[in-house]
Amino acid sequence: MNLNQLRYFNTAAKFRSITKAAADLCVSPAAVTLQIKNLEENTGVRLIVRSGNTMRLTDAGSKVHERVRSIFEQLENLEAFIMNIGENKDGILRLGCSETANIYVIPMLIKAFKSIYPGIKLVVDRGPSKDMLERLLNNKNELVIAQYDPNDKRMKMRYMGRKDIVLVAAKNSRLSPKDIISAHELNEIPLIVPTNGSASREIIISRLKEVGVTPKIVMESSSIPFIKDFTCADEGVTFFCRDVVLKELAAGLLKEVRVLDFTPTIEYGVAYLKRSNLSQAALTFLRMIKEFVEKGEFEKSDAGLNVKSP
């Protein structure tokens, strides 16, 4: 029995899922299964029962999990205590984020982080998800908050949450006067979109093509305020994560238009290259994100993520 086996078992027991545990640990489901199997063989105790894609703890597994969970809570507290000693509260964290995440994710995280670690300097880089991930690969940033893509083997990515993408138009739009439309009506309505490299753009264009829609793109911009202004002026309609336009919706400048049979979403994650190469500041930020997700802190704010495991 070793700590790694216990860590994999603890994570699987917490999520009640091998797949979700694998995503959280940034390993394959097979690796999680193997570690738990080794733990069971080394102890001679059956801990879990799998049936298809589901799993449950045995009675013994539940009792073991209570002890193991306590052990890892103490380890995390010890890690935080050690990291908070002396100069470990100082340092620089270079953080990249997509344009959308910069509006409704980053401010919340920075506020919480700075309240605990005021000595760490944050350098925030923002741009399209594709550009930010390239800067991560080129070691320009340590962490990047962008579209969740666990299949990109060039980096590790921890899941954060999912957000609805909605169609918005000017409050009294002549281009889209109805509050409910079919997806095919978007063939005739001028659409404003982010520039190439934006994750939300790729999602929207891809989903529209799936339902047989060729959007009538009349304008592209990398600036969210610019797109908002032109949408409010009824120069076109656009797709945004709902939280990005909460103020404009509340003020009556924009309206949400429901598109039948078309409900796109975007998932967010925090990406890094190798955990072993991260600075103490980056490791601290990662741990804070994990705690936010586990406690549902993102769900408590209108500007947060709707956290659900994929």
C-alpha positions as CSV (number, residue, x, y, z in Angstrom):
1,M,0.0,0.0,0.0
2,N,1.3,3.4,-0.9
3,L,0.1,7.0,-0.9
4,N,-0.5,7.1,-4.6
5,Q,-2.9,4.2,-4.4
6,L,-4.7,5.9,-1.5
7,R,-4.9,9.2,-3.5
8,Y,-6.5,7.5,-6.5
9,F,-9.0,5.6,-4.3
10,N,-9.8,8.8,-2.3
11,T,-10.5,10.7,-5.5
12,A,-12.7,8.0,-7.1
13,A,-14.6,7.6,-3.8
14,K,-15.2,11.4,-3.6
15,F,-16.6,11.6,-7.2
16,R,-18.2,8.1,-7.1
17,S,-16.8,7.8,-10.6
18,I,-13.6,6.4,-12.1
19,T,-13.9,8.7,-15.2
20,K,-14.3,11.9,-13.1
21,A,-11.5,10.9,-10.8
22,A,-9.2,10.4,-13.9
23,A,-10.1,13.9,-15.2
24,D,-9.4,15.4,-11.8
25,L,-6.0,13.6,-11.5
26,C,-5.1,14.2,-15.2
27,V,-4.6,10.5,-15.8
28,S,-6.4,7.8,-17.8
29,P,-9.4,5.9,-16.2
30,A,-7.3,2.7,-16.7
31,A,-4.6,4.2,-14.4
32,V,-7.1,4.9,-11.7
33,T,-8.6,1.4,-12.0
34,L,-5.1,-0.2,-11.8
35,Q,-4.1,1.8,-8.6
36,I,-7.3,0.8,-6.8
37,K,-6.9,-2.8,-7.9
38,N,-3.4,-2.8,-6.5
39,L,-4.6,-1.3,-3.3
40,E,-7.3,-4.0,-2.9
41,E,-4.7,-6.7,-3.6
42,N,-2.2,-5.3,-1.2
43,T,-4.8,-5.0,1.6
44,G,-6.9,-8.0,0.8
45,V,-10.0,-5.9,1.1
46,R,-12.7,-5.2,-1.6
47,L,-13.2,-1.5,-1.7
48,I,-15.4,-0.8,-4.8
49,V,-17.9,-2.6,-7.0
50,R,-18.1,-1.5,-10.6
51,S,-21.1,-2.1,-12.9
52,G,-20.7,-0.7,-16.4
53,N,-19.9,3.0,-16.1
54,T,-20.9,3.3,-12.5
55,M,-19.2,2.4,-9.2
56,R,-20.1,2.2,-5.6
57,L,-18.2,1.7,-2.4
58,T,-18.5,-1.5,-0.4
59,D,-19.2,-1.2,3.3
60,A,-15.5,-1.7,4.0
61,G,-14.7,0.9,1.2
62,S,-16.9,3.5,2.9
63,K,-15.1,3.0,6.2
64,V,-11.7,3.2,4.6
65,H,-12.7,6.3,2.6
66,E,-13.6,8.1,5.9
67,R,-10.1,7.6,7.2
68,V,-8.3,8.2,3.9
69,R,-10.3,11.5,3.3
70,S,-9.1,12.7,6.7
71,I,-5.5,11.9,5.9
72,F,-5.5,13.9,2.7
73,E,-7.3,16.8,4.3
74,Q,-4.4,16.9,6.9
75,L,-1.8,16.6,4.1
76,E,-3.4,19.6,2.3
77,N,-3.4,21.6,5.5
78,L,0.2,20.7,6.1
79,E,1.2,21.7,2.5
80,A,-0.6,25.1,2.9
81,F,1.2,25.6,6.3
82,I,4.6,24.9,4.8
83,M,4.0,27.1,1.7
84,N,2.9,30.0,3.9
85,I,6.1,30.1,5.8
86,G,8.5,33.0,5.1
87,E,9.4,33.7,1.5
88,N,6.8,31.3,0.1
89,K,4.2,34.0,0.3
90,D,6.3,36.0,-2.2
91,G,6.7,35.3,-5.9
92,I,5.3,36.0,-9.4
93,L,2.5,34.1,-11.1
94,R,2.0,34.5,-14.8
95,L,-1.5,33.7,-15.6
96,G,-3.2,33.6,-19.1
97,C,-6.9,33.6,-19.7
98,S,-9.4,33.8,-22.6
99,E,-11.3,37.1,-23.1
100,T,-14.5,35.7,-21.7
101,A,-12.8,34.2,-18.6
102,N,-11.2,37.5,-18.0
103,I,-14.6,39.1,-17.4
104,Y,-16.3,36.6,-15.1
105,V,-13.8,34.1,-13.8
106,I,-10.5,35.9,-13.3
107,P,-11.7,38.8,-11.1
108,M,-13.3,36.4,-8.6
109,L,-10.2,34.2,-8.4
110,I,-7.8,37.2,-8.1
111,K,-9.8,38.8,-5.3
112,A,-9.8,35.6,-3.3
113,F,-6.1,34.8,-4.1
114,K,-4.8,38.3,-3.2
115,S,-6.7,38.3,0.1
116,I,-4.7,35.2,1.2
117,Y,-1.4,35.8,-0.6
118,P,-1.0,39.6,-1.0
119,G,2.8,39.2,-1.5
120,I,2.5,37.2,-4.7
121,K,2.5,39.4,-7.8
122,L,0.0,38.4,-10.5
123,V,0.8,39.1,-14.2
124,V,-2.4,38.5,-16.2
125,D,-2.2,37.9,-19.9
126,R,-5.4,37.7,-21.9
127,G,-6.4,36.9,-25.5
128,P,-8.1,34.2,-27.6
129,S,-7.9,30.7,-26.0
130,K,-5.7,29.4,-28.8
131,D,-3.2,32.2,-28.3
132,M,-3.1,31.8,-24.6
133,L,-2.5,28.0,-24.9
134,E,0.3,28.7,-27.3
135,R,1.9,31.1,-24.8
136,L,1.7,28.3,-22.2
137,L,3.5,25.9,-24.5
138,N,6.2,28.6,-25.1
139,N,6.6,29.0,-21.3
140,K,5.2,32.6,-21.4
141,N,2.6,31.7,-18.8
142,E,2.5,29.1,-16.0
143,L,-1.2,28.6,-15.9
144,V,-4.0,29.4,-18.5
145,I,-7.7,29.4,-17.9
146,A,-9.3,28.5,-21.2
147,Q,-11.7,26.1,-22.9
148,Y,-11.4,22.6,-21.3
149,D,-9.8,20.1,-23.7
150,P,-8.6,16.9,-21.9
151,N,-7.6,15.4,-25.2
152,D,-4.7,17.9,-25.8
153,K,-1.8,15.8,-24.8
154,R,0.6,18.7,-25.0
155,M,-0.5,19.9,-21.5
156,K,-2.4,18.9,-18.4
157,M,-5.8,20.5,-17.8
158,R,-8.0,20.4,-14.7
159,Y,-11.8,20.8,-15.2
160,M,-13.4,23.9,-13.7
161,G,-16.9,24.3,-14.9
162,R,-19.4,24.7,-17.7
163,K,-21.2,27.8,-19.0
164,D,-24.3,28.3,-21.3
165,I,-23.8,30.3,-24.5
166,V,-26.8,32.3,-25.5
167,L,-27.9,34.4,-28.4
168,V,-28.5,38.1,-27.7
169,A,-29.9,41.0,-29.7
170,A,-30.7,44.6,-29.2
171,K,-33.7,45.0,-26.9
172,N,-36.0,46.2,-29.7
173,S,-34.1,44.6,-32.5
174,R,-35.5,44.9,-36.0
175,L,-33.1,42.1,-37.1
176,S,-34.4,39.6,-34.6
177,P,-37.8,40.9,-33.3
178,K,-38.9,37.6,-31.9
179,D,-37.8,36.2,-28.6
180,I,-37.8,32.6,-29.9
181,I,-36.5,31.5,-33.3
182,S,-35.5,28.3,-35.0
183,A,-31.8,27.6,-35.7
184,H,-32.4,27.9,-39.4
185,E,-33.6,31.5,-39.1
186,L,-30.0,32.4,-38.3
187,N,-29.2,31.8,-42.0
188,E,-30.8,35.2,-42.6
189,I,-29.8,37.2,-39.5
190,P,-26.5,39.2,-39.5
191,L,-24.1,37.6,-37.0
192,I,-21.2,39.3,-35.1
193,V,-18.6,36.9,-33.9
194,P,-15.2,36.9,-32.2
195,T,-12.1,36.6,-34.3
196,N,-10.4,33.3,-35.2
197,G,-8.8,31.6,-32.2
198,S,-11.7,32.2,-29.9
199,A,-13.0,29.0,-28.3
200,S,-16.6,30.4,-28.2
201,R,-16.4,31.2,-32.0
202,E,-15.3,27.7,-32.8
203,I,-18.0,26.1,-30.7
204,I,-20.8,28.3,-32.2
205,I,-19.7,27.9,-35.9
206,S,-19.2,24.1,-35.4
207,R,-22.6,23.7,-33.7
208,L,-24.4,25.8,-36.4
209,K,-22.9,23.7,-39.2
210,E,-24.1,20.5,-37.4
211,V,-27.7,21.8,-37.6
212,G,-27.3,22.9,-41.3
213,V,-26.9,26.6,-40.7
214,T,-24.4,28.8,-42.6
215,P,-24.2,31.9,-40.5
216,K,-24.2,35.3,-42.2
217,I,-21.2,36.8,-40.5
218,V,-21.1,40.6,-41.0
219,M,-18.4,41.6,-38.5
220,E,-15.6,40.0,-36.4
221,S,-13.8,41.5,-33.4
222,S,-11.5,40.4,-30.6
223,S,-13.0,43.0,-28.3
224,I,-16.0,42.0,-26.2
225,P,-17.0,45.6,-25.5
226,F,-16.9,46.4,-29.2
227,I,-19.2,43.5,-30.0
228,K,-21.6,44.5,-27.2
229,D,-21.8,48.1,-28.5
230,F,-22.6,47.0,-32.1
231,T,-25.1,44.5,-30.9
232,C,-26.8,47.1,-28.7
233,A,-26.9,49.3,-31.8
234,D,-28.7,46.5,-33.7
235,E,-26.0,46.0,-36.3
236,G,-26.2,42.3,-35.8
237,V,-26.9,39.6,-33.2
238,T,-24.2,37.6,-31.3
239,F,-23.5,34.7,-29.0
240,F,-22.1,35.3,-25.5
241,C,-21.8,33.4,-22.3
242,R,-24.8,34.6,-20.4
243,D,-22.7,36.0,-17.5
244,V,-20.9,38.3,-19.9
245,V,-24.1,40.3,-20.7
246,L,-25.9,40.1,-17.4
247,K,-25.6,43.9,-16.9
248,E,-26.8,44.7,-20.4
249,L,-29.7,42.3,-20.0
250,A,-30.7,43.8,-16.7
251,A,-30.4,47.3,-18.0
252,G,-32.7,46.5,-21.0
253,L,-30.0,47.2,-23.6
254,L,-30.0,43.6,-24.8
255,K,-32.4,40.7,-24.8
256,E,-31.8,37.0,-24.8
257,V,-33.2,35.1,-27.9
258,R,-34.0,31.5,-27.4
259,V,-32.9,29.3,-30.3
260,L,-34.9,26.1,-30.7
261,D,-32.9,22.9,-30.7
262,F,-29.7,24.8,-30.2
263,T,-28.1,25.0,-26.7
264,P,-24.4,25.4,-27.0
265,T,-22.1,25.4,-23.9
266,I,-18.5,26.0,-23.2
267,E,-16.4,24.1,-20.6
268,Y,-13.5,25.8,-18.8
269,G,-10.4,24.4,-17.3
270,V,-7.0,25.5,-16.0
271,A,-4.0,24.3,-18.0
272,Y,-0.4,23.8,-17.2
273,L,2.6,21.9,-18.6
274,K,4.0,19.8,-15.8
275,R,3.0,20.0,-12.1
276,S,6.6,19.3,-11.1
277,N,7.8,22.4,-12.8
278,L,5.2,24.8,-11.4
279,S,6.2,27.6,-8.9
280,Q,4.9,27.6,-5.4
281,A,2.6,30.5,-6.4
282,A,1.1,28.5,-9.3
283,L,0.6,25.4,-7.1
284,T,-1.2,27.6,-4.5
285,F,-3.4,29.0,-7.2
286,L,-4.2,25.5,-8.5
287,R,-5.2,24.4,-5.0
288,M,-7.4,27.5,-4.5
289,I,-9.2,26.7,-7.8
290,K,-9.7,23.1,-6.7
291,E,-11.2,24.3,-3.4
292,F,-13.5,26.7,-5.2
293,V,-14.8,24.0,-7.4
294,E,-15.3,21.5,-4.6
295,K,-17.1,24.0,-2.4
296,G,-19.3,25.3,-5.2
297,E,-18.0,28.8,-4.8
298,F,-18.4,29.6,-8.5
299,E,-22.1,28.8,-8.3
300,K,-22.7,31.3,-5.6
301,S,-21.9,34.3,-7.9
302,D,-23.8,35.6,-10.9
303,A,-20.3,36.0,-12.4
304,G,-19.3,32.4,-11.6
305,L,-19.2,29.2,-13.4
306,N,-22.0,26.7,-13.4
307,V,-19.9,23.9,-11.9
308,K,-20.9,20.4,-13.1
309,S,-18.6,17.5,-13.6
310,P,-18.4,16.5,-17.3
